Amino acid sequence: MAFHSGWFTENLLTQALVMLLLRTGRRTAEGNGGGPLRVAAAGLALVGILLPPTPLGPLLGMSALPPLYYLLLATVFALYAIALRAAHNRYQRISRY
C-alpha cells in the first residue's frame, strides 16, 4: 500500500510542479504567476499529500507515508525543478531561431 501512496503523491506533485513551471514560465519564478493556476496546483498538491493518510486512503489502496519519504521527495523535486527550468530555457532559446 505504501508503494501506491508514494506513486500517487509523487505523480500529483509532479503534475502540479509542471503546471506551474511550464504553463506560467518566468512569471512564477518572479512571483507573479497566474492566480487560478496557482490555486489549482496548490489544490492538486494538497490532495496528493493529504489523501493517503485519510480514512479514504485505505479504501483506495493507500496508506500513510513515512516522514523520510517527504524529505526524499522534496530533494527529488528540487532537482526535477532545476532540470525542468533548464530544459524549458533551452527550448525557449532554440525556438526563437
DAKAPE-V100394 format. One record per pair of residues at least 6 apart in sequence whose C-alpha atoms are under 8 Angstrom apart, sorted by the first residue. I is the first residue (numbers start at 1). J is the second residue. D is the distance in whole Angstrom. If there is no record, write none. Layout:
i={I & I}
j={J & J}
d={D & D}
This chain:
i={1 & 1 & 1 & 1 & 2 & 2 & 2 & 2 & 3 & 4 & 4 & 5 & 5 & 5 & 5 & 5 & 5 & 6 & 8 & 9 & 9 & 9 & 10 & 10 & 11 & 12 & 12 & 12 & 12 & 13 & 13 & 13 & 14 & 16 & 16 & 16 & 16 & 16 & 17 & 17 & 19 & 19 & 20 & 20 & 20 & 20 & 20 & 21 & 21 & 21 & 21 & 21 & 22 & 24 & 24 & 25 & 26 & 27 & 27 & 28 & 51 & 52 & 52 & 52 & 52 & 52 & 53 & 53 & 53 & 53 & 57}
j={58 & 61 & 62 & 63 & 62 & 63 & 64 & 65 & 62 & 61 & 62 & 52 & 61 & 62 & 63 & 64 & 65 & 65 & 48 & 45 & 48 & 49 & 48 & 73 & 48 & 44 & 45 & 47 & 48 & 44 & 45 & 48 & 77 & 40 & 41 & 42 & 44 & 45 & 41 & 81 & 37 & 41 & 28 & 33 & 37 & 38 & 41 & 28 & 29 & 81 & 84 & 85 & 88 & 33 & 34 & 33 & 33 & 33 & 34 & 34 & 57 & 58 & 62 & 63 & 64 & 65 & 62 & 63 & 64 & 65 & 63}
d={8 & 6 & 5 & 6 & 6 & 6 & 7 & 6 & 8 & 7 & 6 & 6 & 8 & 5 & 6 & 7 & 7 & 7 & 7 & 8 & 4 & 6 & 8 & 7 & 8 & 6 & 6 & 8 & 6 & 7 & 5 & 7 & 8 & 8 & 5 & 7 & 6 & 6 & 7 & 7 & 8 & 7 & 7 & 8 & 7 & 7 & 7 & 7 & 8 & 8 & 8 & 7 & 7 & 6 & 7 & 8 & 8 & 5 & 8 & 8 & 6 & 7 & 5 & 5 & 5 & 8 & 8 & 6 & 4 & 8 & 6}
